[in-house]
Amino acid sequence: MLIKINTKKIIHAMVVISFVLLASCSTSFAYNNLPWLSSFWVDDYIDLNSSQAKQLKIIIKQTRNWHRQVELPKYKQDLIKLQKTFNSEFNISDLTQQVTVAKLHWSNLLIQVKAPLIELAKTLSTKQQQELVTNIQANLADELKQYQEQTTQQLSEERLKEQLSYYKDWLGKLTKQQTQLITVANEQYINTFVLWQCYKQNRLNALQQAFSYELRNVEQFEQQMSIIITDREYFISEELAAKNQANLMAHVNLLVSLNSTLSDKQRRHVNKHFAELIETVDDLIAD
């Protein structure tokens, strides 16, 4: 099964390019129309002028074309390998290796878009810079408000609901034993929301600092923006890193435990899911 990775980046539209978890029939449409769709995401954060909007669409189109030619074939091979792993006696080491591979794909994407995004950032006016920072800050405040409106119990129940839905999607109908395994794993999950908010705030603070550098030193601006775009680990605290690792290992252990409980019907269901994902990647490569 796939390890889902969820991340927000400075230019929100670029997130869409990474959404090749490929779960719906609309994926091909979204992927092939990224330049056109980008304005819907960017408008939430910043009002680009016509020249900047054109520049962003070019960046996204070029990145999508590179991604289609270079990265998607790698995704296909990784899916095939992951399917073979699933159909064998896989262990914790096998799955953690797949997580490392998934992170590498995301890193490759960020490295690819870094230089053109920095060039685009250089064209932002002071007003646009302030608008971007203000809107990101408002989004963080809204996330925190929604989080604080829920009790710990409600958060846990909502996460369990999402987890059960996720595994039902992959396995089909769950047995009582499987539901219990997922429930216990959910109870052991370490909530890292506040730590992630600190991470996002630190990154936003760095963006503000980068904009101040731009007025005085272009080289410092480029260095700071490079870190913001590509070096996620730079902003992750030791506590968050440790808890992320603990949650990852708990998730991997759950997958290993679930694998030993699967019926032949469930295994066919998973393999069908893999086949559909691989077919979707093939379609995107061919488009």
Number of C-alpha atoms within 10 A of each C-alpha: 18 14 14 9 12 8 9 11 15 20 17 19 22 25 17 16 17 17 15 16 15 17 12 10 9 9 17 17 11 16 21 17 14 19 22 12 15 21 18 11 15 19 13 14 21 22 16 18 12 9 9 15 17 13 17 23 18 14 20 24 18 15 21 22 14 14 20 20 14 12 17 18 17 16 20 18 12 16 20 16 13 19 18 13 16 20 13 10 11 15 16 14 9 14 23 15 10 18 16 10 15 17 11 12 16 17 15 13 20 21 13 17 17 17 16 16 21 17 12 14 20 15 14 18 12 12 10 17 18 15 15 24 19 15 14 20 17 13 14 16 13 12 13 14 11 9 14 11 10 12 10 12 9 11 15 17 15 12 16 19 13 12 17 18 14 12 19 15 14 20 21 16 15 19 12 9 11 20 18 12 15 21 18 13 17 21 12 13 17 12 14 14 13 12 16 15 15 16 19 20 16 16 21 20 13 17 22 15 15 21 25 15 17 16 10 10 12 14 11 16 21 21 13 19 23 18 17 22 21 19 14 15 12 12 18 18 14 10 11 18 14 12 17 16 12 15 19 16 15 17 20 21 16 18 20 17 15 17 19 10 13 16 13 9 12 18 17 14 18 22 19 13 18 19 15 15 21 20 14 21 24 16 11 20 18 9 11
